[in-house]
Amino acid sequence: MSANAKKNIKSISHQNSTTQSYHSSPQKKDEICAAHDALSVCLEIFLIFQRHDPRNYFIQKHLCIILPFGFSHLASNDDSNLKQVIKSLLTLTLADGDASSESLSSIICLLNNAISCSVLNPAVSARQCQEKKCGSYLAIEIIEEVSARNRIFVESFIGSLVDFAFVNAKSLILEIEKSKNP
């Protein structure tokens, strides 16, 4: 991956911690768009490789490096195209059984972390998760799809899924109580 692409991808993660004034600058918006485009292109290339050559060494080595940037970007942007590319890529990678054990472990950790984002991050409200605006729902959709083909796959996520359900149920109950008792 070129230094320019890495720089663009790093700006995506920086974008998540910025304020509204950051977004008002035209130059910064152009940088964010360029970073988003670079991320989208990289993930689409990985998807093409995965469809045609699932044992490709390049995918095995670099997929788990770029995926966290995709989930990070989705945490602050509702990008349905990027969501679909990530979902297709991970579903193919996990379902075909050709991924290395190192790649599988990294992807499982990434999905567990994505599920846990709403559990550990109080800034992500139950309402945002309900509207599927956090990476948690994408991770759950991927797990659901892969588990339909391989039932044992879900076992790696039981703890995260229970925590996710508990925290979101609790948050929704609190929101309901607040709305009834203003």
MARTIFI-228188 format. One line per field, with one value per residue: x, y, z of N, C-alpha, C, CB in turn; residue in three letters. Coordinates in steps of 0.2 Angstrom, whole numbers. Atoms other than C-alpha are relative to their C-alpha. Glycine has a CB too. Layout:
BEGIN
n.xx	c(X, ...)
n.yy	c(Y, ...)
n.zz	c(Z, ...)
ca.xx	c(X, ...)
ca.yy	c(Y, ...)
ca.zz	c(Z, ...)
c.xx	c(X, ...)
c.yy	c(Y, ...)
c.zz	c(Z, ...)
cb.xx	c(X, ...)
cb.yy	c(Y, ...)
cb.zz	c(Z, ...)
r	c(ALA, ...)
This chain:
BEGIN
n.xx	c(4, -4, 0, 5, 6, 0, 1, 7, 4, -1, 4, 7, 1, 0, 7, 5, -1, 0, 6, 4, -4, -5, 4, 2, -5, 1, -6, 1, 5, -3, -4, 4, 3, -5, -1, 6, -1, -6, 2, 4, -3, -4, 5, 3, -5, 0, 6, -1, -5, 3, 5, -3, -6, 0, -6, -5, -4, 0, 6, -2, -5, 2, 7, 2, -3, 4, 7, 1, 2, 7, 5, -1, 3, 8, 2, 1, 3, 4, -2, 3, -4, -6, 2, 1, -7, -3, 4, -1, -7, -1, 4, -4, -6, 1, 4, -3, -5, -6, -4, -5, 3, -2, 5, 6, -1, 1, 7, 4, -1, 3, 7, 1, -1, 5, 6, -1, 0, 5, 0, -6, 0, 6, 3, 4, 6, 4, 4, -4, -1, 7, 0, -6, -5, -6, -3, 2, 5, -3, -3, 6, 3, -6, 0, 6, -1, -5, 3, 6, -4, -4, 4, -5, -3, 3, -3, -6, 3, 5, -1, 1, 7, 4, -2, 3, 8, 2, -1, 5, 7, 0, 0, 7, 5, -2, 3, 8, 2, -1, 5, 6, -1, -4)
n.yy	c(-6, -6, -5, -4, 4, 1, -7, -1, 5, -2, -6, 2, 1, -7, -3, 2, -3, -7, -4, -2, -5, 3, 1, -5, -2, 3, 4, 6, 5, 3, 5, 6, 4, 4, 6, 5, 3, 5, 6, 4, 3, 6, 6, 3, 4, 6, 4, 3, 6, 5, 3, 4, 4, 0, 1, -5, -2, -7, -1, 2, -4, -7, -1, -2, -7, -6, 1, -5, -7, 1, 0, -6, -5, 1, -2, -7, -2, 5, 1, 7, 3, 2, 5, 6, 2, 3, 6, 6, 2, 4, 6, 4, 2, 5, 6, 5, 5, 0, -5, 2, -1, -7, -5, 1, -3, -8, -1, 1, -5, -6, 0, -1, -7, -4, 1, -3, -8, -3, 2, -4, -7, -3, -5, 3, 1, 6, -2, 1, 7, 2, -2, 4, -5, 2, 6, 6, 3, 3, 6, 5, 2, 4, 7, 4, 3, 6, 5, 4, 5, 3, -2, 0, -6, -5, 1, -5, -7, 0, -5, -7, -1, -1, -7, -5, 0, -2, -8, -3, 0, -4, -6, -2, -1, -7, -5, 1, -3, -7, -3, 0, -4, -6)
n.zz	c(0, 1, -6, 1, -2, -7, -3, 1, -4, -7, -1, -2, -7, -3, 1, -6, -6, 1, -2, 6, 3, 4, 6, 4, 4, 7, 1, -4, 3, 6, -2, -3, 6, 3, -4, 1, 6, 0, -4, 4, 5, -3, -2, 6, 3, -4, 1, 6, -1, -4, 4, 5, -3, -7, -4, 1, -6, -1, -4, -6, -4, -1, -1, -7, -1, 3, -2, -6, 3, 2, -5, -3, 5, -1, -6, 1, 6, 2, 7, 2, 4, -4, -4, 4, 2, -6, -2, 5, -1, -6, 0, 5, -3, -6, 2, 4, -4, 3, -3, -5, -7, -2, 3, -4, -6, 1, 2, -6, -4, 3, -1, -7, -1, 3, -4, -7, 1, -3, -7, -4, 1, -2, 5, 5, -4, 2, 6, 5, 1, 3, 7, 4, 2, -3, 3, -4, 4, 5, -3, -2, 6, 3, -4, 1, 6, 0, -4, 4, 3, -4, -7, -6, 1, -5, -7, -2, -1, -5, -5, 3, 1, -6, -2, 4, -1, -6, 0, 4, -3, -6, 2, 2, -5, -3, 4, -1, -6, 1, 4, -4, -6, 2)
ca.xx	c(0, 7, 12, -1, -15, -10, -10, -28, -34, -26, -36, -52, -48, -43, -60, -69, -61, -64, -76, -90, -78, -66, -80, -84, -67, -68, -50, -53, -69, -59, -46, -60, -68, -51, -48, -65, -62, -45, -53, -67, -56, -44, -59, -67, -50, -49, -67, -62, -46, -57, -70, -57, -42, -47, -30, -21, -7, -9, -27, -21, -8, -17, -35, -35, -24, -37, -53, -52, -52, -68, -77, -70, -76, -94, -94, -95, -103, -118, -111, -122, -110, -95, -105, -110, -92, -86, -100, -98, -79, -80, -94, -84, -68, -76, -88, -76, -64, -49, -43, -27, -30, -21, -33, -48, -42, -40, -57, -65, -57, -62, -80, -80, -73, -86, -100, -92, -91, -108, -106, -89, -93, -106, -107, -115, -133, -145, -155, -140, -137, -156, -154, -139, -128, -114, -102, -110, -125, -114, -104, -120, -126, -109, -110, -128, -124, -109, -118, -132, -118, -108, -118, -102, -96, -107, -99, -84, -96, -108, -101, -100, -118, -125, -116, -123, -141, -140, -133, -144, -160, -155, -152, -169, -178, -169, -175, -193, -193, -186, -199, -213, -206, -201)
ca.yy	c(0, 17, 30, 41, 28, 25, 44, 45, 30, 37, 53, 43, 38, 56, 61, 52, 62, 79, 93, 101, 115, 103, 98, 115, 118, 114, 108, 96, 89, 86, 76, 66, 62, 57, 46, 38, 35, 27, 16, 11, 7, -4, -14, -16, -23, -35, -40, -44, -54, -63, -68, -74, -80, -83, -89, -74, -70, -51, -52, -63, -51, -34, -37, -36, -20, -10, -17, -7, 9, 3, 0, 16, 26, 18, 23, 41, 40, 30, 24, 9, 6, 4, -6, -18, -20, -24, -36, -46, -46, -53, -65, -72, -73, -82, -93, -101, -108, -103, -89, -92, -95, -78, -69, -78, -73, -55, -55, -62, -50, -36, -41, -43, -26, -19, -27, -20, -2, 2, -7, 2, 19, 29, 41, 28, 28, 14, 24, 25, 7, 4, 14, 3, 18, 9, -5, -16, -20, -23, -35, -44, -45, -53, -66, -70, -73, -84, -93, -98, -108, -113, -114, -116, -99, -89, -97, -85, -70, -76, -65, -49, -52, -54, -38, -29, -35, -31, -13, -9, -15, -6, 10, 9, 6, 22, 32, 25, 30, 47, 50, 45, 55, 72)
ca.zz	c(0, -5, 8, 1, 3, 21, 24, 17, 27, 43, 41, 42, 59, 64, 57, 71, 84, 77, 80, 69, 65, 57, 45, 39, 31, 12, 12, 26, 18, 2, 12, 21, 4, -3, 12, 10, -8, -5, 8, -3, -17, -6, 1, -16, -23, -8, -12, -30, -25, -12, -25, -38, -27, -9, -4, -10, 1, -1, 6, 20, 25, 23, 25, 44, 43, 33, 40, 57, 46, 38, 54, 61, 46, 48, 66, 60, 43, 37, 21, 14, 0, 11, 23, 9, 3, 21, 24, 7, 10, 27, 24, 9, 19, 34, 25, 12, 25, 15, 27, 38, 56, 59, 48, 56, 73, 68, 60, 75, 86, 75, 75, 94, 95, 84, 94, 110, 103, 109, 126, 130, 122, 131, 116, 105, 111, 110, 97, 86, 87, 84, 68, 63, 63, 72, 67, 80, 68, 54, 64, 70, 52, 46, 61, 57, 39, 42, 56, 44, 35, 49, 66, 77, 71, 83, 98, 97, 100, 113, 127, 116, 110, 127, 133, 118, 121, 139, 137, 123, 132, 148, 138, 129, 145, 152, 137, 139, 157, 153, 140, 152, 167, 159)
c.xx	c(5, 0, -6, -7, 0, -1, -7, -4, 1, -4, -7, 0, 1, -6, -4, 1, 0, -6, -4, 4, 5, -4, -2, 6, 0, 6, 0, -5, 3, 5, -4, -3, 6, 2, -5, 1, 6, -2, -5, 3, 4, -5, -3, 5, 1, -6, 1, 5, -4, -5, 4, 6, 0, 6, 6, 4, -1, -7, 1, 4, -3, -7, -2, 4, -5, -7, -2, -2, -7, -5, 0, -4, -8, -2, -3, -4, -5, 0, -2, 5, 6, -2, -1, 6, 3, -4, 1, 7, 1, -4, 4, 6, -1, -4, 4, 5, 7, 5, 5, -3, 2, -5, -7, 0, -1, -7, -5, 1, -3, -8, -2, 1, -5, -6, 1, 0, -6, -1, 5, -1, -7, -3, -4, -6, -3, -4, 4, 1, -7, -1, 5, 5, 7, 3, -3, -5, 3, 4, -5, -2, 5, -1, -6, 0, 5, -2, -5, 4, 4, -2, 5, 3, -2, 3, 5, -3, -6, 0, -1, -8, -4, 1, -4, -7, -1, 1, -5, -7, 0, 0, -7, -5, 1, -3, -7, -2, 1, -6, -7, 0, 4, 3)
c.yy	c(6, 4, 5, -3, 0, 7, 2, -4, 3, 6, -2, -1, 6, 3, -1, 4, 8, 4, 2, 5, -3, -2, 6, 3, -4, -4, -7, -5, -3, -6, -6, -4, -4, -6, -5, -3, -5, -6, -5, -4, -6, -6, -3, -5, -6, -4, -4, -6, -5, -5, -5, -4, 1, -1, 4, 3, 8, 1, -3, 4, 7, 1, 3, 7, 5, -1, 4, 7, 0, 1, 7, 6, -1, 2, 8, 2, -6, -1, -7, -3, -4, -6, -7, -4, -4, -7, -6, -2, -5, -6, -5, -3, -5, -6, -5, -4, 0, 5, -4, 0, 7, 5, -2, 3, 7, 2, -1, 5, 7, 1, 0, 7, 5, -1, 4, 8, 3, -2, 4, 7, 3, 5, -3, -2, -6, 2, 0, -7, -3, 2, -3, 5, -1, -6, -6, -4, -3, -7, -6, -3, -5, -7, -4, -3, -6, -5, -4, -6, -5, 1, 1, 7, 5, -1, 5, 7, 0, 6, 7, 1, 1, 7, 5, 0, 3, 8, 3, 0, 5, 8, 2, 0, 7, 5, 0, 4, 8, 4, 0, 5, 6, 4)
c.zz	c(0, 6, 0, 2, 7, 3, 0, 5, 7, 2, 1, 7, 4, -1, 6, 6, 0, 1, -6, -4, -5, -7, -4, -4, -7, -1, 4, -3, -6, 2, 3, -6, -4, 4, -1, -6, 0, 4, -4, -5, 2, 1, -6, -4, 4, -2, -7, 0, 4, -4, -5, 3, 8, 4, -2, 6, 2, 4, 7, 5, 2, 2, 7, 2, -2, 3, 6, -3, -2, 5, 4, -4, 1, 6, 0, -6, -2, -7, -2, -5, 3, 5, -4, -2, 6, 1, -5, 1, 6, 0, -5, 3, 5, -2, -5, 3, -3, 4, 5, 7, 3, -2, 3, 7, 0, -2, 6, 6, -2, 1, 7, 2, -2, 4, 7, 0, 4, 8, 3, -1, 1, -5, -5, 4, -3, -6, -6, -2, -3, -7, -4, -2, 4, -3, 3, -5, -6, 2, 1, -7, -3, 4, -2, -7, -1, 4, -3, -4, 4, 8, 6, 0, 5, 7, 2, 2, 5, 6, -3, -2, 6, 3, -4, 1, 7, 1, -4, 3, 6, -3, -3, 5, 4, -4, 0, 6, 0, -4, 4, 6, -2, 6)
cb.xx	c(-5, -2, 6, -1, 0, 7, 4, -2, 3, 7, 1, -1, 6, 6, -3, 1, 6, 2, 1, -6, 4, 2, -6, -1, 7, 0, 7, -2, -6, 4, 4, -5, -2, 7, 1, -7, 1, 6, -3, -6, 5, 3, -5, -2, 7, 0, -6, 3, 5, -4, -4, 3, 6, -6, 2, -4, 8, -1, -6, 3, 6, 2, -4, 3, 6, 0, -2, 5, 5, -1, 2, 8, 2, -1, 5, 6, 5, -8, 8, -7, 2, 4, -7, -5, 4, 0, -8, 0, 5, -2, -7, 2, 4, -4, -6, 3, -3, 0, -4, 6, 4, 7, -1, -1, 6, 5, -2, 1, 8, 2, -3, 5, 7, -1, -1, 6, 0, -7, 2, 6, 2, 0, 7, 4, -5, -5, -2, 7, 2, -5, 0, -3, -2, 0, 7, -4, -5, 6, 4, -5, -1, 7, 0, -6, 2, 7, -2, -3, 4, 8, -4, 5, -1, -8, 2, 4, -3, 0, 7, 4, -2, 2, 7, 2, -2, 5, 8, 0, -1, 7, 5, -2, 2, 7, 3, -2, 5, 7, -1, -2, 3, -3)
cb.yy	c(0, 4, 4, 3, -7, -2, 5, -1, -7, 2, 5, -6, -5, 4, -2, -7, -2, 2, 6, 3, 5, -7, -4, 6, -1, 5, 4, 1, 5, 5, 3, 3, 5, 4, 2, 4, 5, 3, 2, 5, 5, 3, 3, 5, 4, 2, 4, 5, 3, 3, 4, 5, 3, -4, -7, 6, -1, 4, -4, -7, 1, 3, -6, -5, 1, -1, -7, 0, 2, -6, -5, 2, -1, -8, -1, 5, 1, 2, 1, 1, 4, 5, 2, 1, 5, 4, 1, 3, 6, 4, 2, 3, 6, 4, 2, 4, -7, 2, 5, 3, -6, 2, -2, -8, -3, 2, -3, -7, 1, 1, -7, -5, 3, -2, -7, -3, 2, -2, -8, -3, 1, 3, 3, -7, 6, -2, 7, 3, -4, 3, 8, -3, 7, 0, 0, 2, 5, 5, 1, 3, 6, 3, 2, 5, 5, 3, 3, 5, 3, 2, -6, -5, 3, -1, -7, 1, 2, -7, 0, 1, -6, -6, 1, -2, -7, -3, 1, -2, -8, 0, 1, -6, -6, 1, -2, -7, -3, 2, -4, -7, -3, 4)
cb.zz	c(6, -6, 0, -8, -4, 2, -3, -7, 0, 1, -6, -4, 3, -4, -7, 1, 4, -8, 4, 2, 4, 3, 2, 5, 3, -5, 2, 8, -2, -4, 6, 4, -5, -1, 7, 0, -6, 4, 7, -3, -4, 6, 4, -5, 0, 7, 0, -6, 5, 6, -4, -5, -3, 3, -2, -4, -1, -7, -3, 0, -4, -6, -1, 5, -4, -8, 2, 5, -5, -4, 5, 1, -7, -1, 5, 1, -6, 2, -1, -3, -6, 4, 3, -6, -3, 6, 0, -7, 0, 7, -3, -6, 3, 5, -4, -6, -1, -7, 4, -1, 5, -2, -8, 0, 4, -5, -6, 3, 1, -8, -3, 4, -2, -8, 1, 3, -7, -3, 0, -2, -8, 6, -3, -3, -1, 5, 1, 1, 6, 4, 0, -6, 2, 8, 1, 6, -2, -4, 6, 4, -5, 1, 7, 0, -6, 3, 6, -5, -6, -1, 2, -1, -7, 0, 1, -6, -7, 4, 3, -6, -4, 5, 0, -8, 0, 6, -2, -7, 3, 4, -6, -5, 5, 1, -7, -1, 6, -3, -7, 2, 6, -5)
r	c(MET, SER, ALA, ASN, ALA, LYS, LYS, ASN, ILE, LYS, SER, ILE, SER, HIS, GLN, ASN, SER, THR, THR, GLN, SER, TYR, HIS, SER, SER, PRO, GLN, LYS, LYS, ASP, GLU, ILE, CYS, ALA, ALA, HIS, ASP, ALA, LEU, SER, VAL, CYS, LEU, GLU, ILE, PHE, LEU, ILE, PHE, GLN, ARG, HIS, ASP, PRO, ARG, ASN, TYR, PHE, ILE, GLN, LYS, HIS, LEU, CYS, ILE, ILE, LEU, PRO, PHE, GLY, PHE, SER, HIS, LEU, ALA, SER, ASN, ASP, ASP, SER, ASN, LEU, LYS, GLN, VAL, ILE, LYS, SER, LEU, LEU, THR, LEU, THR, LEU, ALA, ASP, GLY, ASP, ALA, SER, SER, GLU, SER, LEU, SER, SER, ILE, ILE, CYS, LEU, LEU, ASN, ASN, ALA, ILE, SER, CYS, SER, VAL, LEU, ASN, PRO, ALA, VAL, SER, ALA, ARG, GLN, CYS, GLN, GLU, LYS, LYS, CYS, GLY, SER, TYR, LEU, ALA, ILE, GLU, ILE, ILE, GLU, GLU, VAL, SER, ALA, ARG, ASN, ARG, ILE, PHE, VAL, GLU, SER, PHE, ILE, GLY, SER, LEU, VAL, ASP, PHE, ALA, PHE, VAL, ASN, ALA, LYS, SER, LEU, ILE, LEU, GLU, ILE, GLU, LYS, SER, LYS, ASN, PRO)
